[in-house]
Amino acid sequence: MKILNNALKFVHGREHEKGGFSIYKGISDTKNTYYAVNILKMFNKEPHNKEKTVEWVEKLCNLFNTLTEDES
């Protein structure tokens, strides 16, 4: 269990206050947010700041949708 706790501590340590995750301190990114959320889900855990993470992902989805609409 110590390994699991250390792994979860590492993942939670990469969580950003404004939502999302990254491997480095700084700006959240989609790849690391995806992996972090899936790792937490595997162990029935959630981000400490779940609401902000959901908002962060929704903002990215909205941005993507806006960008792809302009291509039509």
ROLOVO-255186 format. One line per 3 residues: their letters; for each residue x, y, z of C-alpha. Coordinates in steps of 0.02 Angstrom, whole numbers. Layout:
REM residues N
a) X,Y,Z ~ ... $
***
This chain:
REM residues 72
mki) 0,0,0 ~ 147,117,26 ~ 186,113,-160 $
lnn) 5,152,-203 ~ -1,296,-79 ~ 161,366,-149 $
alk) 95,352,-327 ~ -68,439,-282 ~ 29,573,-188 $
fvh) 135,601,-344 ~ -19,614,-456 ~ -108,733,-337 $
gre) 53,834,-325 ~ 41,870,-511 ~ -134,942,-494 $
hek) -152,1127,-529 ~ -254,1248,-427 ~ -346,1310,-582 $
ggf) -382,1133,-645 ~ -291,1002,-744 ~ -125,915,-715 $
siy) 51,923,-784 ~ 211,827,-759 ~ 305,988,-720 $
kgi) 257,1135,-613 ~ 176,1260,-728 ~ 36,1249,-855 $
sdt) -86,1104,-859 ~ -89,1001,-1017 ~ -213,881,-1093 $
knt) -102,727,-1102 ~ -51,729,-920 ~ -227,775,-863 $
yya) -293,625,-958 ~ -167,507,-878 ~ -188,580,-704 $
vni) -377,568,-706 ~ -369,389,-771 ~ -242,337,-639 $
lkm) -352,411,-503 ~ -505,326,-577 ~ -416,156,-575 $
fnk) -402,173,-386 ~ -574,250,-358 ~ -500,420,-317 $
eph) -538,593,-383 ~ -440,752,-409 ~ -431,858,-252 $
nke) -503,1001,-353 ~ -626,902,-459 ~ -738,1050,-504 $
ktv) -591,1152,-569 ~ -526,1005,-669 ~ -696,979,-749 $
ewv) -706,1165,-790 ~ -531,1159,-865 ~ -577,1013,-978 $
ekl) -741,1097,-1029 ~ -648,1256,-1077 ~ -533,1155,-1189 $
cnl) -680,1065,-1269 ~ -767,1231,-1302 ~ -608,1303,-1377 $
fnt) -585,1151,-1488 ~ -766,1161,-1546 ~ -746,1345,-1586 $
lte) -588,1314,-1685 ~ -662,1171,-1785 ~ -822,1269,-1824 $
des) -717,1403,-1907 ~ -643,1273,-2025 ~ -813,1230,-2100 $
***
